[in-house]
Amino acid sequence: MDRDSLRAIFKKRGLKITPQRLAVFDAVIKSDNHPCAEDIFNIVSKIHSNISMSTVYQILHLLEELNMITPIEVDGTQRFEIKSNFHIHAICPICGDIEDLYSKKIKKFWELTTSEFDIKPIKQDIRLFRYCNNCK
C-alpha cells in the first residue's frame, strides 16, 4: 500500500485527498512500530499544527473503513498498520513492541485450516508473545 493506492481508492470513492489525510497515512506507512493514534497525532501535528486529535481519529477510521489500515489492540491500546500480506504479530508483553513475521508455512497452514472448516475469515490476526531483544 502506498500513496498511489491511496489516491486511486480516494478517487474511486469520490473522496477528497487532503494534506492531513496524506500526513496521517504517511505516519502509519512510514512507521515500523505500529503507532497508536497519539503517536500519529504527535508526528502529524509537527507538520499540521492545527490538526486535532479528533481529526486524526476520523482519518484513521476512514482509512480503516477503506480497508487500507488495520487496527491491532495491544494492552487496551489500538495501534495501526498498513494493510499488508498475511503475517503474524510477535508482541513483547513487557514493552508492547510488535514485530511482523512473514511465513509461507503459516500462511499455508491458515489456508488449509480455514478450508477444512469452511471458514471465510473477514479478518485475521495471529499473535504470539515473546520477549523482544531489549526486554530479554
C-alpha positions as CSV (number, residue, x, y, z in Angstrom):
1,M,0.0,0.0,0.0
2,D,1.4,3.4,-1.0
3,R,0.3,6.9,-1.8
4,D,-0.7,6.0,-5.3
5,S,-3.0,3.3,-3.9
6,L,-4.5,5.8,-1.5
7,R,-5.1,8.3,-4.3
8,A,-6.7,5.6,-6.5
9,I,-9.0,4.5,-3.7
10,F,-10.0,8.0,-2.8
11,K,-10.6,9.0,-6.4
12,K,-12.8,5.9,-6.9
13,R,-14.8,6.7,-3.9
14,G,-15.1,10.4,-4.7
15,L,-13.2,11.4,-1.6
16,K,-11.0,14.4,-1.2
17,I,-7.3,13.9,-0.6
18,T,-6.4,16.5,2.0
19,P,-2.9,17.2,3.3
20,Q,-4.0,16.0,6.7
21,R,-5.2,12.7,5.3
22,L,-2.0,12.2,3.4
23,A,0.0,13.1,6.6
24,V,-1.9,10.5,8.7
25,F,-1.5,7.9,6.0
26,D,2.3,8.6,5.8
27,A,2.7,8.5,9.5
28,V,1.3,5.0,9.6
29,I,3.1,3.7,6.4
30,K,6.5,5.1,7.5
31,S,6.3,3.8,11.0
32,D,7.9,0.5,11.8
33,N,6.4,0.1,15.2
34,H,2.6,0.0,14.7
35,P,1.9,3.5,16.1
36,C,-1.2,4.4,18.2
37,A,-3.4,7.4,17.5
38,E,-1.4,9.6,19.9
39,D,1.9,8.7,18.2
40,I,0.3,9.6,14.8
41,F,-1.0,12.8,16.2
42,N,2.4,13.8,17.5
43,I,4.0,13.1,14.1
44,V,1.3,14.9,12.1
45,S,1.0,17.9,14.4
46,K,4.6,18.8,13.7
47,I,3.6,19.3,10.1
48,H,0.0,20.5,10.5
49,S,-0.1,22.4,13.8
50,N,-3.8,23.0,13.5
51,I,-4.8,19.3,13.3
52,S,-6.8,18.0,16.3
53,M,-6.7,14.5,17.9
54,S,-10.4,14.2,16.8
55,T,-9.4,14.7,13.2
56,V,-6.6,12.1,13.5
57,Y,-9.2,9.6,14.8
58,Q,-11.6,10.4,12.0
59,I,-8.9,9.9,9.4
60,L,-7.8,6.6,10.9
61,H,-11.4,5.4,11.0
62,L,-11.9,6.4,7.3
63,L,-8.6,4.6,6.3
64,E,-9.9,1.5,8.2
65,E,-13.3,1.6,6.5
66,L,-11.5,1.8,3.2
67,N,-9.5,-1.3,4.2
68,M,-6.2,0.5,3.9
69,I,-5.1,0.1,7.5
70,T,-5.7,-2.5,10.2
71,P,-6.0,-1.7,13.9
72,I,-4.3,-4.0,16.4
73,E,-5.3,-3.9,20.0
74,V,-2.4,-4.4,22.5
75,D,-3.0,-4.0,26.2
76,G,-6.1,-1.9,25.6
77,T,-4.5,0.5,23.1
78,Q,-5.3,0.5,19.4
79,R,-2.3,0.5,17.2
80,F,-2.3,0.7,13.4
81,E,-0.6,-0.8,10.5
82,I,-0.9,-0.6,6.7
83,K,-2.9,-3.5,5.3
84,S,-0.3,-5.9,4.0
85,N,0.3,-9.6,3.2
86,F,-0.5,-12.3,5.6
87,H,1.7,-12.2,8.7
88,I,1.9,-12.9,12.4
89,H,2.3,-10.3,15.2
90,A,5.1,-11.1,17.6
91,I,4.3,-9.0,20.7
92,C,6.6,-8.3,23.6
93,P,4.5,-8.5,26.8
94,I,6.8,-6.0,28.6
95,C,7.2,-3.1,26.3
96,G,4.5,-3.8,23.7
97,D,6.9,-3.9,20.7
98,I,5.2,-5.6,17.7
99,E,7.2,-7.3,15.1
100,D,5.7,-8.6,11.8
101,L,6.7,-12.1,10.9
102,Y,6.0,-13.4,7.4
103,S,5.9,-17.2,6.9
104,K,4.7,-19.1,3.9
105,K,4.3,-22.2,6.0
106,I,2.0,-20.5,8.5
107,K,0.1,-18.9,5.6
108,K,-0.4,-22.3,4.0
109,F,-1.5,-23.8,7.4
110,W,-4.0,-21.0,7.8
111,E,-5.4,-21.5,4.3
112,L,-5.7,-25.3,4.9
113,T,-7.4,-24.7,8.3
114,T,-9.9,-22.2,7.0
115,S,-10.6,-24.5,4.0
116,E,-11.0,-27.6,6.2
117,F,-13.6,-25.9,8.4
118,D,-15.2,-24.0,5.5
119,I,-14.4,-20.6,7.2
120,K,-14.3,-17.4,5.2
121,P,-12.5,-15.1,7.6
122,I,-13.5,-11.4,7.5
123,K,-10.4,-10.5,9.5
124,Q,-7.4,-12.4,10.8
125,D,-4.9,-11.6,13.5
126,I,-2.4,-14.3,14.6
127,R,-0.3,-13.3,17.6
128,L,2.5,-14.8,19.5
129,F,4.0,-13.3,22.6
130,R,7.8,-13.3,23.1
131,Y,10.3,-11.0,24.8
132,C,12.0,-8.6,22.4
133,N,15.7,-8.2,22.3
134,N,15.6,-5.2,24.6
135,C,13.4,-6.9,27.3
136,K,15.1,-10.4,27.3
